[in-house]
Amino acid sequence: MTLTPVPAFDDNYLWLLDNGREALVVDPGDAAPVLAALDARGLTLAGILLTHHHADHVGGVDALRPRLQGPIYGPVHESLPEPVRRLQGGDTVALLGLRFSVMDVPGHTAGHIAYFAADAGLDGPLLFCGDTLFSAGCGRLFEGTPAQMHASLQSLAALPPETRVCCAHEYTLSNLRFAREVDPGNAALAGYTARCEALRAAGRPTLPARLGTEVRINPFLRCAEPALLEAARRHAPLKLPAVPSTVDVFATLREWKNGFR
């Protein structure tokens, strides 16, 4: 198996997974770079996985249909370019000889889903998580609540630490700037930042990330840590209750990140 982040737009990655003959693509917001990658490798498009309805994730679907020799899968509760086979948490998908478990991860959108392959044969399990979890960050809450997004992130954080996190945007460096602002005492952040800066300077993606690394450096996965609670208190002392929950901490950090520059 070969996993390729196909760049699109300003900072999207359209994930292409292939076995040398057939490929699946995740969240093809733009058909052109997908078609170019298929043609360059002589691959058949065997399936499409969609995580949510935003245009930069589904905009290329119709243009790919003439090349498609398999199904399109997507979340049951989202408006998508039909026809699509609908999925929800607990369902499974078989493509390229792999078995993907479907997870409900609402928050960024109301019906967002993720796909997890425990045995992908690629130096660890694979997680296609769309715009729910980013390296050192998470998606904005366009349709869901802080409680929903926090629960979604916790469900992803519970996956095996060797899981390769295939998120849909190259936001890592900007996320790391925020992470170091709110968690300056986290020694793991400095090393990870240096590594990611070197990758970007060389024109290489920072993704996929390792989930075990994210659990150590991503503030949105660490809302139970005292350092993150104290950061939230310093930033918004009047908004947090006397005994804040981890959802309260998450909501404060997410609002802080929305305006961070």
C-alpha positions as CSV (number, residue, x, y, z in Angstrom):
1,M,0.0,0.0,0.0
2,T,1.1,3.6,-0.7
3,L,-0.4,6.6,1.0
4,T,-0.1,9.9,-0.7
5,P,-1.2,13.4,0.5
6,V,-2.3,15.1,-2.8
7,P,-2.1,18.9,-2.4
8,A,-5.1,21.0,-3.4
9,F,-6.2,24.6,-3.1
10,D,-4.1,26.5,-0.6
11,D,-3.6,24.0,2.1
12,N,-5.8,20.9,1.6
13,Y,-4.7,17.3,1.3
14,L,-6.7,14.9,-0.7
15,W,-5.6,11.5,0.6
16,L,-4.8,8.8,-2.0
17,L,-4.3,5.2,-0.9
18,D,-3.3,2.6,-3.5
19,N,-2.0,-0.9,-3.9
20,G,-0.2,-0.3,-7.2
21,R,-3.3,-1.1,-9.3
22,E,-6.3,0.4,-7.6
23,A,-6.8,3.5,-5.5
24,L,-9.3,5.2,-3.2
25,V,-9.4,8.9,-2.5
26,V,-10.6,10.6,0.6
27,D,-12.4,14.0,0.4
28,P,-11.7,15.0,-3.2
29,G,-12.5,18.7,-3.1
30,D,-10.8,19.1,-6.5
31,A,-10.8,16.5,-9.2
32,A,-7.8,17.7,-11.2
33,P,-4.9,16.7,-8.9
34,V,-6.6,13.4,-8.2
35,L,-6.9,12.6,-11.9
36,A,-3.3,13.7,-12.5
37,A,-2.1,11.3,-9.7
38,L,-4.2,8.4,-11.1
39,D,-2.8,9.0,-14.6
40,A,0.8,9.3,-13.5
41,R,0.6,5.9,-11.7
42,G,-1.8,4.2,-14.0
43,L,-4.3,3.6,-11.2
44,T,-8.0,2.7,-11.3
45,L,-10.2,4.7,-9.0
46,A,-11.9,2.0,-6.9
47,G,-13.7,4.2,-4.3
48,I,-14.2,7.5,-2.7
49,L,-14.6,8.2,1.1
50,L,-16.2,11.4,2.2
51,T,-16.0,12.7,5.8
52,H,-18.3,15.7,5.6
53,H,-20.2,18.0,3.2
54,H,-17.9,21.1,2.9
55,A,-17.1,22.0,-0.7
56,D,-13.4,21.7,-0.4
57,H,-14.0,18.0,0.5
58,V,-16.7,17.1,-2.0
59,G,-16.3,19.5,-4.9
60,G,-14.5,17.1,-7.2
61,V,-16.8,14.1,-6.7
62,D,-18.9,14.6,-9.8
63,A,-15.9,15.2,-12.1
64,L,-14.4,11.9,-10.8
65,R,-17.5,9.8,-11.5
66,P,-16.5,8.9,-15.1
67,R,-13.3,7.4,-13.8
68,L,-14.8,5.7,-10.8
69,Q,-15.1,1.9,-10.7
70,G,-16.5,1.5,-7.3
71,P,-18.7,3.1,-4.6
72,I,-18.8,6.5,-3.0
73,Y,-19.3,6.5,0.8
74,G,-20.3,9.4,3.0
75,P,-22.1,10.4,6.2
76,V,-25.8,9.6,6.6
77,H,-26.8,13.0,7.9
78,E,-25.0,15.4,5.5
79,S,-26.0,16.9,2.1
80,L,-23.6,15.3,-0.5
81,P,-23.5,15.0,-4.3
82,E,-25.7,11.9,-5.0
83,P,-25.6,9.0,-5.3
84,V,-23.7,8.2,-2.2
85,R,-23.8,5.1,0.1
86,R,-24.6,6.4,3.5
87,L,-22.7,5.5,6.7
88,Q,-22.8,6.2,10.4
89,G,-20.8,5.2,13.4
90,G,-20.5,1.4,13.8
91,D,-20.6,0.7,10.1
92,T,-17.7,-0.8,8.2
93,V,-16.4,-0.4,4.7
94,A,-14.3,-2.8,2.7
95,L,-12.0,-1.3,0.0
96,L,-8.6,-2.3,-1.4
97,G,-8.7,-5.4,0.9
98,L,-8.9,-3.1,3.9
99,R,-11.6,-2.9,6.5
100,F,-12.5,0.6,7.6
101,S,-14.5,1.2,10.8
102,V,-16.7,4.3,10.7
103,M,-16.8,6.7,13.7
104,D,-19.3,9.5,14.3
105,V,-17.2,12.6,15.1
106,P,-19.6,15.6,15.1
107,G,-18.5,19.1,16.0
108,H,-16.9,20.6,12.9
109,T,-20.1,19.7,11.1
110,A,-23.2,18.0,12.6
111,G,-22.8,14.7,10.7
112,H,-19.0,14.4,10.3
113,I,-17.6,10.9,10.3
114,A,-14.1,9.4,10.3
115,Y,-12.6,6.2,8.9
116,F,-10.2,4.0,10.8
117,A,-8.3,1.0,9.4
118,A,-6.7,-1.0,12.2
119,D,-4.6,-3.2,9.8
120,A,-3.6,-1.1,6.9
121,G,-0.1,-2.5,6.4
122,L,1.4,0.9,6.4
123,D,3.5,1.2,9.6
124,G,0.5,1.6,11.7
125,P,-3.3,1.9,11.5
126,L,-4.8,4.7,9.4
127,L,-7.3,7.4,10.5
128,F,-9.0,9.6,7.9
129,C,-10.5,12.3,10.1
130,G,-11.3,15.1,7.7
131,D,-11.5,18.4,9.7
132,T,-12.1,17.0,13.1
133,L,-8.5,16.5,14.3
134,F,-5.5,18.4,13.0
135,S,-1.9,18.0,14.0
136,A,-1.7,20.2,17.1
137,G,-5.2,21.4,16.6
138,C,-8.8,20.7,15.8
139,G,-11.5,22.0,13.4
140,R,-13.7,25.0,14.0
141,L,-17.2,24.4,15.4
142,F,-19.3,25.4,12.5
143,E,-22.4,23.2,13.3
144,G,-21.6,21.2,16.5
145,T,-21.2,22.1,20.1
146,P,-18.1,22.1,22.3
147,A,-19.4,19.0,24.1
148,Q,-19.8,17.2,20.8
149,M,-16.3,18.1,19.5
150,H,-14.6,17.3,22.8
151,A,-16.3,13.9,22.9
152,S,-15.3,13.3,19.2
153,L,-11.7,14.2,19.9
154,Q,-11.6,11.9,23.0
155,S,-12.9,9.0,20.9
156,L,-10.1,9.6,18.4
157,A,-7.5,10.0,21.1
158,A,-8.4,6.5,22.4
159,L,-7.2,4.8,19.2
160,P,-3.8,3.1,19.2
161,P,-0.9,5.6,19.6
162,E,0.8,4.3,16.5
163,T,-2.2,5.4,14.4
164,R,-1.3,7.6,11.4
165,V,-3.5,10.7,11.5
166,C,-4.5,11.7,8.0
167,C,-6.2,15.1,8.4
168,A,-7.3,17.3,5.5
169,H,-5.3,20.5,5.9
170,E,-1.7,21.6,6.4
171,Y,-2.4,23.7,9.4
172,T,0.4,22.3,11.6
173,L,2.8,25.2,12.0
174,S,0.0,27.7,12.8
175,N,-1.5,25.2,15.2
176,L,1.9,24.8,16.9
177,R,2.2,28.5,17.4
178,F,-1.0,28.4,19.4
179,A,-0.1,25.3,21.2
180,R,3.1,26.8,22.5
181,E,1.3,29.9,23.6
182,V,-1.1,28.0,25.8
183,D,1.2,25.2,26.9
184,P,4.7,26.8,27.0
185,G,6.0,24.3,29.5
186,N,5.4,21.3,27.3
187,A,8.9,20.1,26.3
188,A,7.5,17.7,23.6
189,L,6.2,20.8,21.7
190,A,9.6,22.2,21.0
191,G,11.0,19.1,19.4
192,Y,7.9,18.5,17.3
193,T,7.9,22.1,16.2
194,A,11.5,21.9,15.0
195,R,10.8,18.7,13.1
196,C,7.7,20.2,11.4
197,E,9.5,23.4,10.5
198,A,12.2,21.4,8.8
199,L,9.7,19.4,6.8
200,R,7.9,22.5,5.6
201,A,11.2,24.2,4.7
202,A,12.0,21.2,2.6
203,G,8.6,21.4,0.9
204,R,7.4,18.2,2.5
205,P,4.1,17.7,4.4
206,T,3.9,17.4,8.2
207,L,1.3,14.8,7.8
208,P,0.3,12.1,8.5
209,A,0.9,12.7,12.2
210,R,1.2,10.0,14.9
211,L,-1.7,9.9,17.3
212,G,0.7,9.2,20.2
213,T,2.5,12.4,19.4
214,E,-0.8,14.3,19.3
215,V,-1.8,13.1,22.7
216,R,1.4,14.7,24.0
217,I,1.4,18.0,22.1
218,N,-2.2,18.8,21.0
219,P,-3.9,21.1,23.5
220,F,-7.3,20.1,22.4
221,L,-6.6,16.5,23.4
222,R,-5.1,17.6,26.8
223,C,-8.0,19.5,28.4
224,A,-7.8,17.5,31.6
225,E,-4.1,18.6,32.1
226,P,-3.6,21.2,34.9
227,A,-1.4,23.3,32.5
228,L,-4.3,23.7,30.0
229,L,-6.8,24.5,32.8
230,E,-4.5,27.2,34.1
231,A,-4.0,28.6,30.5
232,A,-7.8,28.7,30.1
233,R,-8.2,30.5,33.5
234,R,-5.6,33.1,32.5
235,H,-7.2,33.8,29.2
236,A,-10.8,33.9,30.3
237,P,-11.0,34.1,34.1
238,L,-14.6,35.4,34.1
239,K,-16.0,32.7,31.7
240,L,-14.9,29.5,33.5
241,P,-17.0,28.2,36.4
242,A,-15.4,27.7,39.8
243,V,-14.9,24.0,39.0
244,P,-14.6,23.8,35.2
245,S,-15.1,20.6,33.3
246,T,-12.9,19.5,30.5
247,V,-15.6,20.6,28.1
248,D,-15.4,24.1,29.6
249,V,-11.6,24.1,29.1
250,F,-12.0,22.9,25.6
251,A,-14.6,25.5,24.7
252,T,-12.3,28.3,26.1
253,L,-9.3,27.0,24.2
254,R,-11.3,26.7,21.0
255,E,-12.7,30.2,21.3
256,W,-9.2,31.5,22.0
257,K,-7.8,29.8,18.9
258,N,-10.6,31.3,16.7
259,G,-9.1,34.7,17.3
260,F,-5.4,33.8,17.6
261,R,-3.0,35.3,15.1
